[in-house]
Amino acid sequence: MDLWRNQYLPGYILVGVVLLWLVLRLQEAVIDLLLGFALAYLLGTPARLLTWLHSLLAATGLAAGVEERV
């Protein structure tokens, strides 16, 4: 099977470009989530809830507005 004659190749390329764009766009939120969960496990249960909430806000883009007001 010749790769360049594959009828699905344009779709694969489009999906790859969209996934790459999403990864680059959400990279900061993903890093915030990972660091937040790591910090939560180090600090214990009370911090887990707050860190999870901050990670959720960061993933939705709401935490940036909150941090700017402080």
MDTraj code that builds the backbone (N, CA, C; nanometers):
import mdtraj as md
import numpy as np

residues = "MET ASP LEU TRP ARG ASN GLN TYR LEU PRO GLY TYR ILE LEU VAL GLY VAL VAL LEU LEU TRP LEU VAL LEU ARG LEU GLN GLU ALA VAL ILE ASP LEU LEU LEU GLY PHE ALA LEU ALA TYR LEU LEU GLY THR PRO ALA ARG LEU LEU THR TRP LEU HIS SER LEU LEU ALA ALA THR GLY LEU ALA ALA GLY VAL GLU GLU ARG VAL".split()
xyz = np.array([
    [0.0844, -0.1179, 0.0000],
    [0.0000, 0.0000, 0.0000],
    [0.0889, 0.1242, 0.0000],
    [0.0675, 0.2087, -0.0955],
    [0.1451, 0.3319, -0.1065],
    [0.0819, 0.4386, -0.0175],
    [0.1619, 0.4946, 0.0731],
    [0.1102, 0.5917, 0.1694],
    [0.0521, 0.7143, 0.1006],
    [0.1171, 0.7604, -0.0035],
    [0.0741, 0.8851, -0.0676],
    [-0.0514, 0.8675, -0.1517],
    [-0.0902, 0.7431, -0.1799],
    [-0.2139, 0.7201, -0.2548],
    [-0.3296, 0.6850, -0.1621],
    [-0.3056, 0.6915, -0.0336],
    [-0.4089, 0.6603, 0.0646],
    [-0.5141, 0.7714, 0.0623],
    [-0.6403, 0.7331, 0.0483],
    [-0.7469, 0.8328, 0.0388],
    [-0.7711, 0.9045, 0.1711],
    [-0.7264, 0.8463, 0.2813],
    [-0.7488, 0.9067, 0.4125],
    [-0.6338, 0.9960, 0.4581],
    [-0.5277, 1.0055, 0.3788],
    [-0.4108, 1.0829, 0.4195],
    [-0.4432, 1.2294, 0.4502],
    [-0.5215, 1.3008, 0.3686],
    [-0.5538, 1.4401, 0.4049],
    [-0.6259, 1.4503, 0.5391],
    [-0.7115, 1.3551, 0.5681],
    [-0.7806, 1.3541, 0.6972],
    [-0.6844, 1.3308, 0.8118],
    [-0.5900, 1.2380, 0.7922],
    [-0.4894, 1.2124, 0.8954],
    [-0.4055, 1.3366, 0.9212],
    [-0.3674, 1.4050, 0.8151],
    [-0.2865, 1.5262, 0.8297],
    [-0.3669, 1.6335, 0.9026],
    [-0.4930, 1.6506, 0.8656],
    [-0.5778, 1.7504, 0.9306],
    [-0.5960, 1.7197, 1.0794],
    [-0.6224, 1.5943, 1.1115],
    [-0.6383, 1.5554, 1.2518],
    [-0.5082, 1.5781, 1.3279],
    [-0.3949, 1.5467, 1.2670],
    [-0.2662, 1.5690, 1.3313],
    [-0.2396, 1.7157, 1.3579],
    [-0.2712, 1.8004, 1.2613],
    [-0.2504, 1.9447, 1.2791],
    [-0.3419, 1.9987, 1.3890],
    [-0.4671, 1.9551, 1.3913],
    [-0.5608, 2.0007, 1.4944],
    [-0.5150, 1.9541, 1.6325],
    [-0.4706, 1.8288, 1.6435],
    [-0.4221, 1.7792, 1.7721],
    [-0.2977, 1.8542, 1.8174],
    [-0.2074, 1.8829, 1.7251],
    [-0.0881, 1.9598, 1.7596],
    [-0.1269, 2.0991, 1.8079],
    [-0.2214, 2.1621, 1.7393],
    [-0.2673, 2.2951, 1.7801],
    [-0.3282, 2.2903, 1.9199],
    [-0.4102, 2.1871, 1.9472],
    [-0.4718, 2.1750, 2.0792],
    [-0.3678, 2.1536, 2.1882],
    [-0.2684, 2.0691, 2.1605],
    [-0.1637, 2.0430, 2.2599],
    [-0.0875, 2.1708, 2.2897],
    [-0.0516, 2.2450, 2.1871],
    [0.0217, 2.3693, 2.2096],
    [-0.0649, 2.4724, 2.2813],
    [-0.1921, 2.4745, 2.2498],
    [-0.2837, 2.5720, 2.3103],
    [-0.3106, 2.5396, 2.4569],
    [-0.3223, 2.4116, 2.4879],
    [-0.3575, 2.3692, 2.6230],
    [-0.2365, 2.3301, 2.7065],
    [-0.1177, 2.3529, 2.6538],
    [0.0038, 2.3093, 2.7220],
    [0.0145, 2.3706, 2.8613],
    [-0.0130, 2.4987, 2.8738],
    [-0.0010, 2.5650, 3.0035],
    [-0.1026, 2.5097, 3.1030],
    [-0.2236, 2.4858, 3.0580],
    [-0.3258, 2.4312, 3.1472],
    [-0.2903, 2.2895, 3.1912],
    [-0.2360, 2.2104, 3.0996],
    [-0.1973, 2.0735, 3.1337],
    [-0.0834, 2.0749, 3.2347],
    [0.0140, 2.1622, 3.2154],
    [0.1249, 2.1728, 3.3098],
    [0.0725, 2.2176, 3.4459],
    [-0.0201, 2.3139, 3.4478],
    [-0.0804, 2.3571, 3.5740],
    [-0.1526, 2.2417, 3.6428],
    [-0.2247, 2.1627, 3.5649],
    [-0.2941, 2.0487, 3.6233],
    [-0.1966, 1.9496, 3.6847],
    [-0.0916, 1.9143, 3.6106],
    [0.0052, 1.8167, 3.6606],
    [0.0771, 1.8677, 3.7844],
    [0.1217, 1.9924, 3.7811],
    [0.1889, 2.0491, 3.8979],
    [0.0929, 2.0614, 4.0157],
    [-0.0305, 2.0968, 3.9876],
    [-0.1298, 2.1081, 4.0942],
    [-0.1569, 1.9756, 4.1619],
    [-0.1713, 1.8692, 4.0839],
    [-0.1947, 1.7382, 4.1434],
    [-0.0723, 1.6900, 4.2203],
    [0.0472, 1.7154, 4.1683],
    [0.1691, 1.6769, 4.2400],
    [0.1780, 1.7512, 4.3731],
    [0.1486, 1.8792, 4.3719],
    [0.1507, 1.9585, 4.4949],
    [0.0435, 1.9104, 4.5924],
    [-0.0719, 1.8738, 4.5417],
    [-0.1798, 1.8265, 4.6277],
    [-0.1404, 1.6979, 4.6995],
    [-0.0775, 1.6054, 4.6293],
    [-0.0378, 1.4808, 4.6934],
    [0.0733, 1.5035, 4.7948],
    [0.1578, 1.6031, 4.7725],
    [0.2639, 1.6326, 4.8685],
    [0.2090, 1.6990, 4.9943],
    [0.1095, 1.7839, 4.9800],
    [0.0602, 1.8615, 5.0937],
    [-0.0525, 1.7934, 5.1701],
    [-0.1245, 1.7043, 5.1080],
    [-0.2304, 1.6344, 5.1791],
    [-0.3694, 1.6744, 5.1343],
    [-0.4681, 1.6217, 5.2064],
    [-0.6075, 1.6313, 5.1651],
    [-0.6634, 1.7731, 5.1565],
    [-0.6451, 1.8626, 5.2545],
    [-0.7057, 1.9958, 5.2416],
    [-0.6561, 2.0704, 5.1179],
    [-0.5296, 2.0536, 5.0874],
    [-0.4741, 2.1219, 4.9711],
    [-0.5207, 2.0573, 4.8418],
    [-0.5569, 1.9295, 4.8469],
    [-0.6014, 1.8615, 4.7247],
    [-0.7252, 1.9281, 4.6669],
    [-0.8182, 1.9611, 4.7533],
    [-0.9414, 2.0235, 4.7057],
    [-0.9136, 2.1602, 4.6448],
    [-0.8325, 2.2410, 4.7135],
    [-0.8007, 2.3737, 4.6618],
    [-0.7203, 2.3654, 4.5327],
    [-0.6264, 2.2727, 4.5282],
    [-0.5444, 2.2584, 4.4083],
    [-0.6285, 2.2080, 4.2919],
    [-0.7198, 2.1157, 4.3201],
    [-0.8071, 2.0663, 4.2145],
    [-0.8940, 2.1794, 4.1611],
    [-0.9444, 2.2631, 4.2520],
    [-1.0265, 2.3760, 4.2095],
    [-0.9451, 2.4733, 4.1246],
    [-0.8224, 2.5032, 4.1679],
    [-0.7378, 2.5938, 4.0903],
    [-0.7038, 2.5332, 3.9544],
    [-0.6776, 2.4031, 3.9513],
    [-0.6467, 2.3372, 3.8248],
    [-0.7662, 2.3422, 3.7306],
    [-0.8837, 2.3234, 3.7862],
    [-1.0044, 2.3311, 3.7044],
    [-1.0229, 2.4718, 3.6493],
    [-1.0018, 2.5720, 3.7338],
    [-1.0136, 2.7100, 3.6877],
    [-0.9065, 2.7427, 3.5844],
    [-0.7852, 2.6913, 3.6057],
    [-0.6777, 2.7172, 3.5104],
    [-0.7083, 2.6519, 3.3760],
    [-0.7655, 2.5323, 3.3802],
    [-0.7971, 2.4626, 3.2557],
    [-0.9068, 2.5348, 3.1780],
    [-0.9967, 2.5997, 3.2493],
    [-1.1039, 2.6714, 3.1808],
    [-1.0659, 2.8150, 3.1482],
    [-0.9495, 2.8591, 3.1959],
    [-0.9038, 2.9934, 3.1654],
    [-0.9538, 3.0988, 3.2628],
    [-1.0228, 3.0565, 3.3680],
    [-1.0781, 3.1522, 3.4635],
    [-0.9767, 3.1936, 3.5697],
    [-0.8764, 3.1089, 3.5947],
    [-0.7801, 3.1389, 3.7010],
    [-0.6924, 3.2576, 3.6641],
    [-0.6650, 3.2772, 3.5375],
    [-0.5798, 3.3886, 3.4962],
    [-0.6455, 3.5213, 3.5324],
    [-0.7751, 3.5316, 3.5125],
    [-0.8452, 3.6539, 3.5481],
    [-0.8478, 3.6768, 3.6977],
    [-0.8589, 3.5687, 3.7745],
    [-0.8599, 3.5807, 3.9203],
    [-0.7233, 3.6249, 3.9695],
    [-0.6170, 3.5659, 3.9135],
    [-0.4823, 3.5995, 3.9576],
    [-0.4458, 3.7431, 3.9209],
    [-0.4991, 3.7941, 3.8109],
    [-0.4669, 3.9306, 3.7703],
    [-0.5286, 4.0326, 3.8645],
    [-0.6428, 4.0003, 3.9241],
    [-0.7105, 4.0940, 4.0131],
    [-0.6436, 4.1034, 4.1493],
    [-0.5686, 4.0021, 4.1870],
    [-0.5063, 4.0002, 4.3203],
    [-0.3917, 4.0980, 4.3255],
])
top = md.Topology()
chain = top.add_chain()
for i, resn in enumerate(residues, 1):
    res = top.add_residue(resn, chain, resSeq=i)
    for name in ("N", "CA", "C"):
        top.add_atom(name, md.element.get_by_symbol(name[0]), res)
traj = md.Trajectory(xyz[None], top)
